[in-house]
């Protein structure tokens, strides 16, 4: 580098740094806030957050009138941006848009911006009564709008999103007996409706049993000989996410069975010395009572066949 080139380069860079804010202010002055190019002048590929990726998503499909983006651009979600387009006074920060989808905007206002369009979907009908809305969870807590592939809508990554809050369930999904969620064969939304429902745990069916029976239809019955808890609530015996016991049982058999069945031979080998009774050798009720969910055999009243 020739002598004097470095100081000259520094002067040019300093001049550019002083002039650039004025150029940006001039470009945004009187700009159309509904034109996405107005926002792109600052929010370009240099952003830490990938803003421009929204053009690879359905939200920015300008040919789709349902998006609102075709007519109002970024303001269709971010609201009034007039103050944001004005150059701030020296030493002050630029005013944010009306809705910023972060801690500066109330959760209710953030969600309202999304629900203006998305509440038309039947799955959003019960959002206000759901546990997520009750706990002031925002849509962007789970969804990423400016990315090509929203993790919440990707079956292979959905569990990562849910695990940020539902740590207990994530632990249960790592236990020896579990639903194959971590294996990619299921996703959380196969059972739960994250946008709210009228059931406990935001299940996507009217009852827990109906939710389980979507996959476990063979346990539904009707049976000639019924095991009453089966028709009442699957979680009476089973842990829905995972358990250290076979069959995702709440506790191991026979302790589980003894919570209801005490007397006759059900407690013979547990607390007594009469261990020669063949009916309890191996200490598992299901050694004999194999049809624990119900039986259609004419002689299956004891669920043995």
N, C-alpha and C positions, 0 to 999 in steps of 0.2 A: 504494500500500500504506500502510495506516495506521501511525502511529508505534507502535512496540512489536510490530508483527506479525512482523517478521523474527526478532527474538530468540525470540519464542514458537514460531515454526516450527522454529527450530534446536533448541529444547529438545524439541519433539515428535519430531523426527527422531532426536535422540540417544537419547531414551528408547526409541524403536522399535528402534534398532540394538542396544541393550543387552538388550531383552526378546526379540527375534526368535530368537536362538540357543536360549534356554530353551524357547520355544514349539516350535521344531523338535525339540529333545531330548525334550520331553514327548510330542510326536506320534509319535516313532519308538520311544519306550520301550515295550517289549512288543509292538511291531508285528510283523505276520506277514511274514517275509522272503520268502515265496513269493508275496506279493501285489504285483503290479507297481505298484500305487498307493502302496505304501510307498516305493518308489524315486522315484516321480514327485514326491513332496513336495519333494525337493531338486533332482533331475535333471529340470527342467522345460524350457520353451521358452527360458529365459534361458541355457541351457548353450551354451558355445562349440562344443561337439561336438553335433550334432543327434541326441540320444539318442531323443527321442520318435518319430523317423521309423521306428523299428523296427516300429511298429504298422502300417506300410504294406508290410511285407515278409512273406514266408512264415514267417520265424522266429517271429513273434509271432501266428501264426494259431491262436488258442486252440481252435478247433473241430477242429484237426488234431492227433490224439494223438501223432503222430510227432515233433512239435516239442519236447515236454517243457515248453513254455511254459505250456500249459494247466494243469498241476498245480504246477509249481515256479517259474514266472515267470522273473525275471532270474537267479536262482540256478542255473537249469539250465545256464547258461554260466559265470557268475562264481563259482560255488562258495559256500563258507561266507561269509556277510556279517554274522554276529552281532557281531563286533568292530567292523565298519564302522558299525553302527547305534548304537553306544554313543558318548555325548558324550565327546570327549577332555578331558584335564586342561588347565587353563589354560596356554597357551603351546605346547601340543603339537598336532601334526597328527592328523586323524582317521585311524584305521587303515584301510588299503585292503581291498577284498574279497580273497578267497583268490586269484582269478585276475583280473588287471587288463588283460591283452592289451597290455602295453607292456614297457619294459625292466625293470620290477620283477618280472616273472614269466618264468621260463625258457621258451625256445622250445618245448621238449618238452612242458611242462605246458600251454602255450597251445594247441598243436596237439592235444593229447590231448582237450581240452574240445570241439574241433570234431569230431575223429574218433570220439568216442563215438557220434555220430549218423551222420556222413557216410562213415565207412569201410564202411558197408554197401553203398555204391554200388560197382559193379564197377570204375569208373575210379579208385578210391582204393586198389585192391588192392596196387599197387606203390609206394605213397607212401614207405615206409621205405627203399626201394632207389633212389629217384629223386634227382636232383642237387639239388633244392630242399631236401629233408629233410637231405641230406648237408651242405649249407652252412648249416643251421639257419635256413632261411627260414620264417617263420611264416605261417599262413593269412591273418592280418590284414595282412601285408606286401603282399598283392595284393588281398584282398577287403575290402569295407566292409559291415559287417553292419547298421549302424543307418541306412542310406540306402535310399531307395525303389528306386534303380537302381544295382546294384553295377557299377562300371566294368569289372571283369574279365569280366562276363557280357554286356557290350554290345559287339557287333562293332565299332562305330565308335570305341570308346574303349579297347579292349583293348590296342592297341599302345602307348598312353600308359603303361599300367601296366607292361608288359614293358620299355619303354625306360628305366625308372628304373635298371635293373641291366644290361640287355643293350645297352650303348652301341655296341659294335662292329657288331652286327647292324643297329641303327638307322641307322648311317652307311651300311652297304651297301645298305639299302633306299632310300637317296637317290641311288644311282648311276644312270647312264643306262640300263643294262639290269638290270631287277630284277623281282621278283614284285610284283604290284599290291596290296601290303598297305597302303601309305600312301594308296592311292586308294580304300580301302574295299571292294575286291572280294575281299579275302581277310583272314583274321585269323590270328594266330600259332597258335591251336589247331587250324587246319585241318591242320597238319603235326605239331605238338608236343602231347604230353600233359603239362601242367604238374604233374600229381599223381603223376608217376613212371611209368616203363615199364621193360621189360627191354632196351631198345635204347639205343645211344649217342644223345646229344642228346635223350633222352626223346621219341623219335618215337612217333606214335600207330599205326604199323604195324610189323610184325616187322622189316622192313628198310628202308633208305633208298629202294631202288628201288621197293618196293611203295608207299611213301608218295608218291613222285613220280608213279607210274603211276595214282594215283587221279584225276589230272587229265590226265596225258600218256599216255593209254592207247595212242595210236598208236605210241609208241616202245617198247612192251612186246614186240612180236613174238608168237609165234616167227617167225623169218625163215629163208628158205632159205639166205641168205648172211648170217652174223652178224658184227657188229663186236664182238669179245670184251669190250672194256671196258664196253660198254653193258649187258651182262647182269651185270656184276660190281658196279659202283658208279657211279652217275651223277656223284658228286662227283670222279671221276677227271678229268673234263673241265669240269664246271660248278661254279660257285660258287652254293650254294643260296639265298642271300639277295639278292645283287646284285653286279654287276661293271661295270667301265668298258668291257668288251668285249661285242660283239654276242653274243646267245644266252647271256648270263651265263657265258661261258667263263672258265676260270681265267687263261689268257693268250691273246693273239690267235693266230689261225691265220696262218701255218703253224707258228709256234714251238710251239704246243700239240701238233700232230701229230708234230713232230720229236722230241719226248720219247720216242717209241716207234719211229717210222719214220725210220730213217736209211739211206741207200744208194739205189741206183737213181737215179731223178730227183728224189727228195724233197728233196735238198739241192743240186740243180744250180745254182739261182740264188741260193743263200745261202752266200756265201763263195767263189764262183767267178765268172768273168767270162762264162760261157756263158749269156747272157741271151736268146738267140734261140730257146731251146727253148720251143715253143708250150705245152708242158704246164705250165709254171710262170709264164707271163706273167700278171701281176696278183697274183702271190705269194699265192695262197690255194688250198690243196688242194681246198677245196670248190667251186672253179670247175668241177672235173670230177667229183670224188667227192661227188656231191650227196646220196646216200642213206647218210649217214654213220652212221645208227643201225642200218641193215640193209636188205637188199634181198630181194625175192621174185621178181625177174626171172630167167629161166633163164640169162641172160648177165650177171648182176649180181655176179659174184664179186669185182670190184674196186669195188663199191658205186657204180658210175657211172650205173646206171639201175635 
